[in-house]
Amino acid sequence: MPKPPVAPLPPPRVLTQPMAMELLTPDAVVPIETTVTYTSRDPHALSIVFHLLDEAPVVWRVDREMVLTGSLTATGAGEVHLRPAPDGRLLLRLGPAGHCAEVRCDQDGLARLVRDTFVLVPQGTEENHIDWQPLLAALRT
């Protein structure tokens, strides 16, 4: 049986933005440099890379729509929760309850990056940007 033709994937598109964030601890506010990256090959999520001193970077993946919702109201599931801060910034709670980190960032800067992702990959077209072939090949074995 002949295979149906596979539509070519659009070329991958990547957005990368350095962003200063703050780790909130009971005793201090600690500045953390991060890099937020979006790739059209993983169209639903942002990767936030925390560059820590003398340690390998820590990467958290956050749903791009959750970021927009979290800038308006508390949202989240599992180990990722977001909510607007009283000072107009965005609070991210990352990790399991009782062992989580609370990070504060510029809400406008992160929301602007997320809006740019919707220009690259409009809502509803995400699946057109995913390379399904490796998954399908794995399922056949």
N, CA, C and O atoms as CSV, one atom per row, in Angstrom:
chain,resi,resn,atom,element,x,y,z
A,1,MET,N,N,0.845,-1.172,0.000
A,1,MET,CA,C,0.000,0.000,0.000
A,1,MET,C,C,0.893,1.239,0.000
A,1,MET,O,O,1.763,1.361,0.862
A,2,PRO,N,N,0.699,2.157,-0.942
A,2,PRO,CA,C,1.543,3.354,-1.006
A,2,PRO,C,C,1.272,4.278,0.178
A,2,PRO,O,O,0.147,4.402,0.664
A,3,LYS,N,N,2.345,4.914,0.616
A,3,LYS,CA,C,2.218,5.867,1.720
A,3,LYS,C,C,1.710,7.190,1.174
A,3,LYS,O,O,2.107,7.616,0.090
A,4,PRO,N,N,0.821,7.845,1.939
A,4,PRO,CA,C,0.376,9.169,1.489
A,4,PRO,C,C,1.546,10.148,1.575
A,4,PRO,O,O,2.420,9.999,2.429
A,5,PRO,N,N,1.564,11.138,0.700
A,5,PRO,CA,C,2.660,12.112,0.753
A,5,PRO,C,C,2.623,12.885,2.073
A,5,PRO,O,O,1.560,13.214,2.601
A,6,VAL,N,N,3.796,13.154,2.569
A,6,VAL,CA,C,3.920,13.908,3.819
A,6,VAL,C,C,4.245,15.355,3.469
A,6,VAL,O,O,5.191,15.636,2.733
A,7,ALA,N,N,3.442,16.263,4.012
A,7,ALA,CA,C,3.690,17.683,3.752
A,7,ALA,C,C,5.000,18.080,4.412
A,7,ALA,O,O,5.261,17.679,5.546
A,8,PRO,N,N,5.821,18.852,3.732
A,8,PRO,CA,C,7.088,19.268,4.351
A,8,PRO,C,C,6.832,20.187,5.544
A,8,PRO,O,O,5.878,20.964,5.569
A,9,LEU,N,N,7.707,20.069,6.516
A,9,LEU,CA,C,7.603,20.939,7.682
A,9,LEU,C,C,8.081,22.337,7.318
A,9,LEU,O,O,9.000,22.494,6.514
A,10,PRO,N,N,7.463,23.342,7.903
A,10,PRO,CA,C,8.006,24.689,7.730
A,10,PRO,C,C,9.407,24.732,8.338
A,10,PRO,O,O,9.704,23.948,9.239
A,11,PRO,N,N,10.264,25.620,7.870
A,11,PRO,CA,C,11.599,25.704,8.476
A,11,PRO,C,C,11.490,26.043,9.963
A,11,PRO,O,O,10.606,26.799,10.366
A,12,PRO,N,N,12.382,25.488,10.770
A,12,PRO,CA,C,12.325,25.792,12.207
A,12,PRO,C,C,12.607,27.266,12.465
A,12,PRO,O,O,13.431,27.885,11.793
A,13,ARG,N,N,11.916,27.804,13.436
A,13,ARG,CA,C,12.100,29.196,13.847
A,13,ARG,C,C,12.373,29.199,15.346
A,13,ARG,O,O,11.752,28.452,16.103
A,14,VAL,N,N,13.305,30.042,15.764
A,14,VAL,CA,C,13.706,30.094,17.167
A,14,VAL,C,C,13.723,31.536,17.643
A,14,VAL,O,O,14.194,32.428,16.937
A,15,LEU,N,N,13.210,31.754,18.836
A,15,LEU,CA,C,13.315,33.042,19.523
A,15,LEU,C,C,14.103,32.810,20.803
A,15,LEU,O,O,13.851,31.838,21.515
A,16,THR,N,N,15.039,33.677,21.100
A,16,THR,CA,C,15.816,33.580,22.334
A,16,THR,C,C,15.915,34.961,22.953
A,16,THR,O,O,16.228,35.941,22.276
A,17,GLN,N,N,15.641,35.027,24.261
A,17,GLN,CA,C,15.662,36.312,24.954
A,17,GLN,C,C,16.320,36.144,26.321
A,17,GLN,O,O,15.789,35.424,27.167
A,18,PRO,N,N,17.467,36.794,26.557
A,18,PRO,CA,C,17.997,36.816,27.925
A,18,PRO,C,C,17.019,37.588,28.809
A,18,PRO,O,O,16.424,38.573,28.371
A,19,MET,N,N,16.857,37.144,30.039
A,19,MET,CA,C,15.908,37.810,30.922
A,19,MET,C,C,16.392,37.693,32.364
A,19,MET,O,O,16.736,36.605,32.827
A,20,ALA,N,N,16.414,38.798,33.053
A,20,ALA,CA,C,16.767,38.789,34.473
A,20,ALA,C,C,15.540,38.379,35.273
A,20,ALA,O,O,14.442,38.894,35.061
A,21,MET,N,N,15.743,37.446,36.194
A,21,MET,CA,C,14.680,37.019,37.094
A,21,MET,C,C,15.231,37.063,38.507
A,21,MET,O,O,16.427,37.270,38.711
A,22,GLU,N,N,14.356,36.867,39.477
A,22,GLU,CA,C,14.771,36.893,40.878
A,22,GLU,C,C,14.228,35.669,41.597
A,22,GLU,O,O,13.041,35.355,41.510
A,23,LEU,N,N,15.114,34.983,42.308
A,23,LEU,CA,C,14.707,33.887,43.178
A,23,LEU,C,C,14.308,34.497,44.507
A,23,LEU,O,O,15.089,35.225,45.119
A,24,LEU,N,N,13.100,34.208,44.954
A,24,LEU,CA,C,12.610,34.750,46.221
A,24,LEU,C,C,12.819,33.714,47.310
A,24,LEU,O,O,12.267,32.615,47.249
A,25,THR,N,N,13.616,34.068,48.305
A,25,THR,CA,C,13.848,33.181,49.436
A,25,THR,C,C,13.320,33.868,50.685
A,25,THR,O,O,13.032,35.064,50.649
A,26,PRO,N,N,13.187,33.145,51.785
A,26,PRO,CA,C,12.709,33.797,53.013
A,26,PRO,C,C,13.628,34.914,53.495
A,26,PRO,O,O,13.180,35.840,54.171
A,27,ASP,N,N,14.923,34.828,53.146
A,27,ASP,CA,C,15.887,35.796,53.667
A,27,ASP,C,C,16.342,36.844,52.671
A,27,ASP,O,O,16.827,37.903,53.068
A,28,ALA,N,N,16.191,36.563,51.366
A,28,ALA,CA,C,16.762,37.488,50.378
A,28,ALA,C,C,16.092,37.302,49.014
A,28,ALA,O,O,15.418,36.307,48.745
A,29,VAL,N,N,16.311,38.295,48.186
A,29,VAL,CA,C,15.930,38.219,46.777
A,29,VAL,C,C,17.237,38.068,46.006
A,29,VAL,O,O,18.118,38.925,46.080
A,30,VAL,N,N,17.350,36.957,45.258
A,30,VAL,CA,C,18.609,36.634,44.588
A,30,VAL,C,C,18.430,36.791,43.082
A,30,VAL,O,O,17.605,36.095,42.490
A,31,PRO,N,N,19.191,37.696,42.446
A,31,PRO,CA,C,19.083,37.843,40.995
A,31,PRO,C,C,19.603,36.584,40.288
A,31,PRO,O,O,20.603,35.993,40.697
A,32,ILE,N,N,18.907,36.194,39.229
A,32,ILE,CA,C,19.301,35.038,38.426
A,32,ILE,C,C,19.205,35.432,36.963
A,32,ILE,O,O,18.192,35.971,36.519
A,33,GLU,N,N,20.251,35.162,36.231
A,33,GLU,CA,C,20.202,35.363,34.784
A,33,GLU,C,C,19.559,34.140,34.147
A,33,GLU,O,O,19.892,33.003,34.483
A,34,THR,N,N,18.651,34.383,33.241
A,34,THR,CA,C,17.990,33.295,32.535
A,34,THR,C,C,17.991,33.584,31.038
A,34,THR,O,O,18.208,34.713,30.597
A,35,THR,N,N,17.745,32.548,30.294
A,35,THR,CA,C,17.516,32.674,28.866
A,35,THR,C,C,16.206,31.974,28.577
A,35,THR,O,O,16.022,30.810,28.932
A,36,VAL,N,N,15.297,32.684,27.933
A,36,VAL,CA,C,14.008,32.099,27.555
A,36,VAL,C,C,14.071,31.819,26.061
A,36,VAL,O,O,14.385,32.701,25.262
A,37,THR,N,N,13.766,30.574,25.696
A,37,THR,CA,C,13.861,30.157,24.303
A,37,THR,C,C,12.562,29.520,23.855
A,37,THR,O,O,11.890,28.820,24.613
A,38,TYR,N,N,12.229,29.780,22.613
A,38,TYR,CA,C,11.070,29.158,21.972
A,38,TYR,C,C,11.525,28.615,20.628
A,38,TYR,O,O,12.218,29.304,19.879
A,39,THR,N,N,11.140,27.387,20.319
A,39,THR,CA,C,11.406,26.832,19.004
A,39,THR,C,C,10.111,26.313,18.408
A,39,THR,O,O,9.294,25.702,19.098
A,40,SER,N,N,9.936,26.560,17.139
A,40,SER,CA,C,8.704,26.133,16.473
A,40,SER,C,C,8.598,24.618,16.397
A,40,SER,O,O,7.507,24.105,16.150
A,41,ARG,N,N,9.689,23.880,16.598
A,41,ARG,CA,C,9.633,22.417,16.602
A,41,ARG,C,C,9.007,21.881,17.883
A,41,ARG,O,O,8.601,20.720,17.937
A,42,ASP,N,N,8.926,22.709,18.901
A,42,ASP,CA,C,8.255,22.381,20.157
A,42,ASP,C,C,7.283,23.532,20.428
A,42,ASP,O,O,7.488,24.326,21.346
A,43,PRO,N,N,6.228,23.611,19.621
A,43,PRO,CA,C,5.463,24.857,19.520
A,43,PRO,C,C,4.585,25.233,20.704
A,43,PRO,O,O,4.078,26.354,20.747
A,44,HIS,N,N,4.389,24.346,21.657
A,44,HIS,CA,C,3.507,24.677,22.777
A,44,HIS,C,C,4.234,25.262,23.978
A,44,HIS,O,O,3.590,25.777,24.892
A,45,ALA,N,N,5.568,25.193,23.996
A,45,ALA,CA,C,6.280,25.499,25.240
A,45,ALA,C,C,7.434,26.470,25.061
A,45,ALA,O,O,8.034,26.578,23.992
A,46,LEU,N,N,7.720,27.174,26.154
A,46,LEU,CA,C,8.934,27.972,26.291
A,46,LEU,C,C,9.892,27.173,27.165
A,46,LEU,O,O,9.458,26.436,28.050
A,47,SER,N,N,11.173,27.314,26.923
A,47,SER,CA,C,12.188,26.764,27.822
A,47,SER,C,C,12.818,27.933,28.557
A,47,SER,O,O,13.288,28.888,27.940
A,48,ILE,N,N,12.824,27.850,29.876
A,48,ILE,CA,C,13.480,28.868,30.690
A,48,ILE,C,C,14.722,28.219,31.277
A,48,ILE,O,O,14.634,27.277,32.065
A,49,VAL,N,N,15.877,28.734,30.885
A,49,VAL,CA,C,17.163,28.198,31.341
A,49,VAL,C,C,17.691,29.119,32.428
A,49,VAL,O,O,17.943,30.299,32.187
A,50,PHE,N,N,17.856,28.572,33.627
A,50,PHE,CA,C,18.398,29.319,34.755
A,50,PHE,C,C,19.900,29.054,34.810
A,50,PHE,O,O,20.336,27.917,34.988
A,51,HIS,N,N,20.678,30.114,34.656
A,51,HIS,CA,C,22.139,30.011,34.692
A,51,HIS,C,C,22.598,30.235,36.129
A,51,HIS,O,O,22.595,31.361,36.625
A,52,LEU,N,N,22.989,29.150,36.787
A,52,LEU,CA,C,23.374,29.205,38.189
A,52,LEU,C,C,24.889,29.156,38.326
A,52,LEU,O,O,25.575,28.591,37.474
A,53,LEU,N,N,25.403,29.737,39.380
A,53,LEU,CA,C,26.848,29.759,39.610
A,53,LEU,C,C,27.377,28.351,39.836
A,53,LEU,O,O,26.831,27.592,40.636
A,54,ASP,N,N,28.439,28.012,39.129
A,54,ASP,CA,C,29.157,26.753,39.327
A,54,ASP,C,C,28.285,25.502,39.199
A,54,ASP,O,O,28.656,24.443,39.703
A,55,GLU,N,N,27.165,25.606,38.550
A,55,GLU,CA,C,26.309,24.441,38.357
A,55,GLU,C,C,25.836,24.408,36.917
A,55,GLU,O,O,25.838,25.420,36.217
A,56,ALA,N,N,25.436,23.233,36.496
A,56,ALA,CA,C,24.851,23.117,35.168
A,56,ALA,C,C,23.543,23.911,35.156
A,56,ALA,O,O,22.863,23.993,36.179
A,57,PRO,N,N,23.190,24.489,34.024
A,57,PRO,CA,C,21.935,25.236,33.966
A,57,PRO,C,C,20.731,24.344,34.303
A,57,PRO,O,O,20.736,23.139,34.048
A,58,VAL,N,N,19.732,24.955,34.865
A,58,VAL,CA,C,18.480,24.265,35.179
A,58,VAL,C,C,17.448,24.743,34.160
A,58,VAL,O,O,17.296,25.944,33.935
A,59,VAL,N,N,16.743,23.798,33.551
A,59,VAL,CA,C,15.781,24.138,32.500
A,59,VAL,C,C,14.376,23.745,32.938
A,59,VAL,O,O,14.134,22.614,33.358
A,60,TRP,N,N,13.460,24.697,32.832
A,60,TRP,CA,C,12.039,24.442,33.062
A,60,TRP,C,C,11.303,24.748,31.780
A,60,TRP,O,O,11.615,25.716,31.086
A,61,ARG,N,N,10.321,23.917,31.468
A,61,ARG,CA,C,9.500,24.134,30.281
A,61,ARG,C,C,8.116,24.572,30.745
A,61,ARG,O,O,7.511,23.961,31.626
A,62,VAL,N,N,7.630,25.648,30.127
A,62,VAL,CA,C,6.373,26.264,30.539
A,62,VAL,C,C,5.491,26.449,29.307
A,62,VAL,O,O,5.943,26.948,28.276
A,63,ASP,N,N,4.257,26.051,29.425
A,63,ASP,CA,C,3.291,26.207,28.339
A,63,ASP,C,C,3.116,27.685,28.011
A,63,ASP,O,O,2.926,28.506,28.908
A,64,ARG,N,N,3.179,28.021,26.726
A,64,ARG,CA,C,3.130,29.436,26.338
A,64,ARG,C,C,1.773,30.068,26.648
A,64,ARG,O,O,1.720,31.247,26.999
A,65,GLU,N,N,0.691,29.331,26.532
A,65,GLU,CA,C,-0.622,29.892,26.869
A,65,GLU,C,C,-0.773,30.079,28.374
A,65,GLU,O,O,-1.465,30.993,28.824
A,66,MET,N,N,-0.120,29.205,29.157
A,66,MET,CA,C,-0.166,29.335,30.610
A,66,MET,C,C,0.483,30.647,31.054
A,66,MET,O,O,0.036,31.267,32.019
A,67,VAL,N,N,1.528,31.067,30.358
A,67,VAL,CA,C,2.196,32.328,30.707
A,67,VAL,C,C,1.229,33.495,30.546
A,67,VAL,O,O,1.166,34.374,31.405
A,68,LEU,N,N,0.482,33.506,29.456
A,68,LEU,CA,C,-0.470,34.600,29.244
A,68,LEU,C,C,-1.586,34.564,30.280
A,68,LEU,O,O,-1.976,35.607,30.806
A,69,THR,N,N,-2.102,33.379,30.575
A,69,THR,CA,C,-3.148,33.255,31.588
A,69,THR,C,C,-2.610,33.664,32.958
A,69,THR,O,O,-3.289,34.361,33.712
A,70,GLY,N,N,-1.390,33.230,33.278
A,70,GLY,CA,C,-0.791,33.541,34.575
A,70,GLY,C,C,-0.526,35.015,34.788
A,70,GLY,O,O,-0.396,35.459,35.929
A,71,SER,N,N,-0.443,35.781,33.716
A,71,SER,CA,C,-0.260,37.223,33.878
A,71,SER,C,C,-1.563,37.914,34.279
A,71,SER,O,O,-1.561,39.075,34.687
A,72,LEU,N,N,-2.673,37.188,34.157
A,72,LEU,CA,C,-3.983,37.746,34.514
A,72,LEU,C,C,-4.544,37.169,35.803
A,72,LEU,O,O,-5.167,37.875,36.595
A,73,THR,N,N,-4.313,35.864,36.006
A,73,THR,CA,C,-4.883,35.180,37.165
A,73,THR,C,C,-4.015,33.973,37.494
A,73,THR,O,O,-3.244,33.505,36.656
A,74,ALA,N,N,-4.144,33.478,38.713
A,74,ALA,CA,C,-3.361,32.309,39.110
A,74,ALA,C,C,-3.738,31.111,38.241
A,74,ALA,O,O,-4.914,30.853,37.985
A,75,THR,N,N,-2.723,30.395,37.798
A,75,THR,CA,C,-2.947,29.209,36.971
A,75,THR,C,C,-1.800,28.239,37.196
A,75,THR,O,O,-0.744,28.612,37.706
A,76,GLY,N,N,-2.017,27.018,36.817
A,76,GLY,CA,C,-0.944,26.045,36.890
A,76,GLY,C,C,-1.442,24.670,37.230
A,76,GLY,O,O,-2.582,24.475,37.652
A,77,ALA,N,N,-0.552,23.715,37.032
A,77,ALA,CA,C,-0.839,22.325,37.346
A,77,ALA,C,C,0.477,21.640,37.635
A,77,ALA,O,O,1.512,22.009,37.081
A,78,GLY,N,N,0.441,20.647,38.497
A,78,GLY,CA,C,1.661,19.900,38.789
A,78,GLY,C,C,2.720,20.783,39.410
A,78,GLY,O,O,2.492,21.420,40.438
A,79,GLU,N,N,3.886,20.817,38.776
A,79,GLU,CA,C,5.027,21.518,39.336
A,79,GLU,C,C,5.239,22.925,38.774
A,79,GLU,O,O,6.247,23.562,39.079
A,80,VAL,N,N,4.311,23.414,37.963
A,80,VAL,CA,C,4.432,24.757,37.389
A,80,VAL,C,C,3.172,25.557,37.702
A,80,VAL,O,O,2.067,25.175,37.314
A,81,HIS,N,N,3.352,26.665,38.404
A,81,HIS,CA,C,2.241,27.555,38.746
A,81,HIS,C,C,2.684,28.991,38.493
A,81,HIS,O,O,3.828,29.355,38.768
A,82,LEU,N,N,1.777,29.796,37.970
A,82,LEU,CA,C,2.067,31.205,37.694
A,82,LEU,C,C,0.938,32.060,38.243
A,82,LEU,O,O,-0.216,31.637,38.313
A,83,ARG,N,N,1.308,33.290,38.634
A,83,ARG,CA,C,0.286,34.247,39.072
A,83,ARG,C,C,0.865,35.651,38.988
A,83,ARG,O,O,2.076,35.844,39.100
A,84,PRO,N,N,-0.005,36.619,38.793
A,84,PRO,CA,C,0.482,37.996,38.776
A,84,PRO,C,C,0.898,38.416,40.187
A,84,PRO,O,O,0.265,38.035,41.172
A,85,ALA,N,N,1.954,39.194,40.268
A,85,ALA,CA,C,2.407,39.739,41.550
A,85,ALA,C,C,1.749,41.108,41.747
A,85,ALA,O,O,1.392,41.763,40.768
A,86,PRO,N,N,1.588,41.540,42.981
A,86,PRO,CA,C,0.977,42.852,43.234
A,86,PRO,C,C,1.736,44.011,42.592
A,86,PRO,O,O,1.144,45.053,42.311
A,87,ASP,N,N,3.045,43.842,42.355
A,87,ASP,CA,C,3.842,44.929,41.784
A,87,ASP,C,C,3.847,44.921,40.252
A,87,ASP,O,O,4.621,45.652,39.635
A,88,GLY,N,N,2.993,44.104,39.636
A,88,GLY,CA,C,2.904,44.080,38.178
A,88,GLY,C,C,3.835,43.085,37.513
A,88,GLY,O,O,3.845,42.972,36.287
A,89,ARG,N,N,4.615,42.364,38.298
A,89,ARG,CA,C,5.481,41.343,37.717
A,89,ARG,C,C,4.768,39.991,37.777
A,89,ARG,O,O,3.616,39.906,38.205
A,90,LEU,N,N,5.453,38.951,37.351
A,90,LEU,CA,C,4.883,37.614,37.293
A,90,LEU,C,C,5.643,36.710,38.248
A,90,LEU,O,O,6.873,36.731,38.286
A,91,LEU,N,N,4.903,35.912,39.024
A,91,LEU,CA,C,5.506,34.954,39.933
A,91,LEU,C,C,5.364,33.552,39.355
A,91,LEU,O,O,4.277,33.146,38.942
A,92,LEU,N,N,6.469,32.820,39.331
A,92,LEU,CA,C,6.476,31.431,38.891
A,92,LEU,C,C,6.852,30.569,40.086
A,92,LEU,O,O,7.866,30.820,40.739
A,93,ARG,N,N,6.050,29.563,40.376
A,93,ARG,CA,C,6.400,28.586,41.401
A,93,ARG,C,C,6.754,27.304,40.672
A,93,ARG,O,O,5.916,26.714,39.990
A,94,LEU,N,N,7.994,26.880,40.818
A,94,LEU,CA,C,8.505,25.742,40.069
A,94,LEU,C,C,8.951,24.648,41.030
A,94,LEU,O,O,9.763,24.889,41.923
A,95,GLY,N,N,8.427,23.470,40.848
A,95,GLY,CA,C,8.810,22.333,41.673
A,95,GLY,C,C,7.628,21.801,42.448
A,95,GLY,O,O,6.555,22.405,42.462
A,96,PRO,N,N,7.834,20.653,43.101
A,96,PRO,CA,C,6.745,20.047,43.867
A,96,PRO,C,C,6.452,20.842,45.134
A,96,PRO,O,O,7.332,21.513,45.673
A,97,ALA,N,N,5.225,20.761,45.598
A,97,ALA,CA,C,4.827,21.469,46.814
A,97,ALA,C,C,5.778,21.111,47.951
A,97,ALA,O,O,6.118,19.943,48.143
A,98,GLY,N,N,6.201,22.113,48.693
A,98,GLY,CA,C,7.110,21.915,49.804
A,98,GLY,C,C,8.576,21.927,49.412
A,98,GLY,O,O,9.440,22.072,50.277
A,99,HIS,N,N,8.876,21.779,48.133
A,99,HIS,CA,C,10.263,21.775,47.654
A,99,HIS,C,C,10.372,22.616,46.393
A,99,HIS,O,O,11.074,22.249,45.451
A,100,CYS,N,N,9.690,23.724,46.380
A,100,CYS,CA,C,9.630,24.517,45.155
A,100,CYS,C,C,10.448,25.802,45.287
A,100,CYS,O,O,10.836,26.218,46.379
A,101,ALA,N,N,10.687,26.397,44.151
A,101,ALA,CA,C,11.352,27.695,44.093
A,101,ALA,C,C,10.333,28.706,43.585
A,101,ALA,O,O,9.548,28.411,42.684
A,102,GLU,N,N,10.352,29.891,44.167
A,102,GLU,CA,C,9.497,30.964,43.674
A,102,GLU,C,C,10.390,31.995,43.000
A,102,GLU,O,O,11.347,32.505,43.582
A,103,VAL,N,N,10.036,32.282,41.742
A,103,VAL,CA,C,10.831,33.165,40.902
A,103,VAL,C,C,9.937,34.304,40.434
A,103,VAL,O,O,8.771,34.095,40.098
A,104,ARG,N,N,10.493,35.509,40.417
A,104,ARG,CA,C,9.753,36.684,39.953
A,104,ARG,C,C,10.425,37.197,38.690
A,104,ARG,O,O,11.651,37.235,38.591
A,105,CYS,N,N,9.590,37.598,37.713
A,105,CYS,CA,C,10.151,38.121,36.463
A,105,CYS,C,C,9.298,39.258,35.932
A,105,CYS,O,O,8.196,39.521,36.413
A,106,ASP,N,N,9.839,39.916,34.935
A,106,ASP,CA,C,9.143,41.008,34.260
A,106,ASP,C,C,7.993,40.434,33.441
A,106,ASP,O,O,8.205,39.769,32.427
A,107,GLN,N,N,6.793,40.699,33.891
A,107,GLN,CA,C,5.597,40.160,33.224
A,107,GLN,C,C,5.483,40.665,31.794
A,107,GLN,O,O,5.182,39.886,30.890
A,108,ASP,N,N,5.716,41.949,31.574
A,108,ASP,CA,C,5.567,42.517,30.234
A,108,ASP,C,C,6.575,41.927,29.257
A,108,ASP,O,O,6.227,41.613,28.119
A,109,GLY,N,N,7.832,41.773,29.700
A,109,GLY,CA,C,8.863,41.218,28.828
A,109,GLY,C,C,8.564,39.782,28.432
A,109,GLY,O,O,8.718,39.412,27.268
A,110,LEU,N,N,8.139,38.974,29.387
A,110,LEU,CA,C,7.826,37.582,29.086
A,110,LEU,C,C,6.569,37.484,28.229
A,110,LEU,O,O,6.519,36.673,27.304
A,111,ALA,N,N,5.561,38.291,28.518
A,111,ALA,CA,C,4.334,38.277,27.712
A,111,ALA,C,C,4.612,38.731,26.282
A,111,ALA,O,O,4.021,38.204,25.340
A,112,ARG,N,N,5.498,39.695,26.115
A,112,ARG,CA,C,5.856,40.166,24.773
A,112,ARG,C,C,6.512,39.031,23.973
A,112,ARG,O,O,6.213,38.838,22.795
A,113,LEU,N,N,7.408,38.289,24.628
A,113,LEU,CA,C,8.041,37.147,23.962
A,113,LEU,C,C,7.001,36.101,23.578
A,113,LEU,O,O,7.049,35.549,22.479
A,114,VAL,N,N,6.074,35.832,24.469
A,114,VAL,CA,C,5.026,34.847,24.159
A,114,VAL,C,C,4.181,35.317,22.982
A,114,VAL,O,O,3.852,34.522,22.101
A,115,ARG,N,N,3.830,36.590,22.956
A,115,ARG,CA,C,3.057,37.099,21.811
A,115,ARG,C,C,3.835,36.920,20.506
A,115,ARG,O,O,3.247,36.610,19.470
A,116,ASP,N,N,5.153,37.114,20.555
A,116,ASP,CA,C,5.978,36.890,19.361
A,116,ASP,C,C,5.940,35.429,18.916
A,116,ASP,O,O,6.040,35.142,17.723
A,117,THR,N,N,5.796,34.495,19.875
A,117,THR,CA,C,5.715,33.081,19.493
A,117,THR,C,C,4.442,32.809,18.699
A,117,THR,O,O,4.428,31.957,17.811
A,118,PHE,N,N,3.383,33.532,19.019
A,118,PHE,CA,C,2.121,33.333,18.291
A,118,PHE,C,C,2.191,33.923,16.885
A,118,PHE,O,O,1.400,33.548,16.020
A,119,VAL,N,N,3.121,34.833,16.648
A,119,VAL,CA,C,3.357,35.320,15.281
A,119,VAL,C,C,4.076,34.236,14.484
A,119,VAL,O,O,3.739,33.984,13.327
A,120,LEU,N,N,5.070,33.593,15.107
A,120,LEU,CA,C,5.805,32.520,14.426
A,120,LEU,C,C,4.937,31.295,14.181
A,120,LEU,O,O,4.947,30.721,13.092
A,121,VAL,N,N,4.181,30.900,15.213
A,121,VAL,CA,C,3.330,29.716,15.134
A,121,VAL,C,C,1.960,30.105,15.691
A,121,VAL,O,O,1.746,30.071,16.902
A,122,PRO,N,N,1.030,30.477,14.799
A,122,PRO,CA,C,-0.294,30.883,15.276
A,122,PRO,C,C,-1.000,29.753,16.025
A,122,PRO,O,O,-0.812,28.571,15.735
A,123,GLN,N,N,-1.820,30.159,16.998
A,123,GLN,CA,C,-2.601,29.190,17.758
A,123,GLN,C,C,-3.436,28.346,16.799
A,123,GLN,O,O,-4.068,28.868,15.881
A,124,GLY,N,N,-3.428,27.046,17.023
A,124,GLY,CA,C,-4.180,26.132,16.176
A,124,GLY,C,C,-3.357,25.515,15.058
A,124,GLY,O,O,-3.810,24.581,14.397
A,125,THR,N,N,-2.141,26.033,14.837
A,125,THR,CA,C,-1.284,25.478,13.783
A,125,THR,C,C,-0.066,24.752,14.354
A,125,THR,O,O,0.825,24.350,13.606
A,126,GLU,N,N,-0.027,24.586,15.655
A,126,GLU,CA,C,1.157,24.017,16.309
A,126,GLU,C,C,1.540,22.646,15.731
A,126,GLU,O,O,2.720,22.386,15.497
A,127,GLU,N,N,0.568,21.782,15.504
A,127,GLU,CA,C,0.868,20.418,15.058
A,127,GLU,C,C,1.519,20.393,13.679
A,127,GLU,O,O,2.180,19.414,13.331
A,128,ASN,N,N,1.346,21.442,12.896
A,128,ASN,CA,C,1.985,21.517,11.581
A,128,ASN,C,C,3.490,21.721,11.680
A,128,ASN,O,O,4.201,21.557,10.689
A,129,HIS,N,N,3.983,22.075,12.862
A,129,HIS,CA,C,5.400,22.381,13.058
A,129,HIS,C,C,6.157,21.254,13.767
A,129,HIS,O,O,7.372,21.342,13.944
A,130,ILE,N,N,5.456,20.212,14.168
A,130,ILE,CA,C,6.074,19.114,14.901
A,130,ILE,C,C,6.493,18.027,13.917
A,130,ILE,O,O,5.719,17.638,13.043
A,131,ASP,N,N,7.713,17.545,14.065
A,131,ASP,CA,C,8.193,16.433,13.251
A,131,ASP,C,C,7.724,15.137,13.913
A,131,ASP,O,O,8.321,14.681,14.889
A,132,TRP,N,N,6.671,14.558,13.387
A,132,TRP,CA,C,6.067,13.355,13.944
A,132,TRP,C,C,6.790,12.079,13.514
A,132,TRP,O,O,6.556,11.022,14.100
A,133,GLN,N,N,7.655,12.149,12.513
A,133,GLN,CA,C,8.266,10.945,11.955
A,133,GLN,C,C,9.056,10.114,12.976
A,133,GLN,O,O,8.907,8.892,12.978
A,134,PRO,N,N,9.883,10.704,13.837
A,134,PRO,CA,C,10.597,9.871,14.823
A,134,PRO,C,C,9.630,9.104,15.743
A,134,PRO,O,O,9.872,7.938,16.053
A,135,LEU,N,N,8.566,9.735,16.168
A,135,LEU,CA,C,7.593,9.056,17.012
A,135,LEU,C,C,6.917,7.922,16.263
A,135,LEU,O,O,6.785,6.817,16.790
A,136,LEU,N,N,6.490,8.188,15.045
A,136,LEU,CA,C,5.837,7.149,14.242
A,136,LEU,C,C,6.780,5.982,13.978
A,136,LEU,O,O,6.360,4.825,14.026
A,137,ALA,N,N,8.035,6.269,13.701
A,137,ALA,CA,C,9.017,5.204,13.470
A,137,ALA,C,C,9.200,4.360,14.735
A,137,ALA,O,O,9.303,3.136,14.652
A,138,ALA,N,N,9.241,4.994,15.880
A,138,ALA,CA,C,9.391,4.261,17.135
A,138,ALA,C,C,8.186,3.369,17.419
A,138,ALA,O,O,8.335,2.278,17.968
A,139,LEU,N,N,7.002,3.827,17.051
A,139,LEU,CA,C,5.794,3.045,17.265
A,139,LEU,C,C,5.723,1.821,16.359
A,139,LEU,O,O,5.090,0.820,16.697
A,140,ARG,N,N,6.376,1.912,15.211
A,140,ARG,CA,C,6.354,0.800,14.270
A,140,ARG,C,C,7.284,-0.333,14.690
A,140,ARG,O,O,7.136,-1.463,14.225
A,141,THR,N,N,8.230,-0.039,15.558
A,141,THR,CA,C,9.200,-1.088,15.935
A,141,THR,C,C,8.704,-1.945,17.058
A,141,THR,O,O,9.401,-2.865,17.486
